């Protein structure tokens, strides 16, 4: 009797052990089956390996091209910014004008929820908007009094000159229309092309208001700096005539809400553009 019991236990033990291991494999989260029973991965063929390597090399080339475009954009932006600095060095009153316009443009575009790239383009255009003044003779650019009609015609050429400069910079083409049209009036009385309304690029309409704000806040030999109340009054007066009414309303709202940002500006505002890979 005892021998039969021992023999049965020895016979059933391996089967129970196998069942226990199989149950543990099915229930353990640490060792799931990598694929269903009867299905095994197909080894990569030579063609598959070549295709995978080709995709890897294409991705590396794409990334290197992106880095090259970014370096080229930085180089071209530095060159044009140097021209802007040369213009502002000739005119003591314009020493911070481009940086100030970029600051005001940054505040004006916030409610419009633009993409990061669109914001970067408008900021960069703000920095470069007066680069065409490099072509204005010093006698006109730094003249302390009012300009004659002929001198004013020379000044009005600076958006065209600026656009011509940017046209040779392949990585600054998105900024070019804003630089060209930042003196267009909403009702059509601006220059150089007399565009009106929605035909004026949105970024140029932002720059028109930002440029006017800095001009009004900046003291000149022929005028004092305007107060916040007077700047708001001028913006409302030009609403729908010189300025896009929506942008003018945004500007007035911001100035009334945060007057300290313009009455006590930092000594030097500098914006670093985000250098997108284009």
ABEGO torsion letter per residue (X at the ends): XAAAAAAAAAAAAAAAAAAAAAAAAAABAABBBABBBGBBBBBBBAAAAAAAAAAAAAAAAAAAAAAAAAAAAAAAAAAAAAAAAAAAAABAAAAAAAAAAAAAAAAAAAAAGBBAAAAAAAAAAAAAAAAAAAABBAAAAABABBBBAAAAAAAAAAAAAAAAAAAABAAAAAAAAAAAAAABBAAGABOAAGBBEAABBAAAAAAAAAAAAAAAABBBAABBBBBAAAAAAAAAAABGAABBAAAAAAAAAAAAABAAAAABBBABBBBBBAGBBX
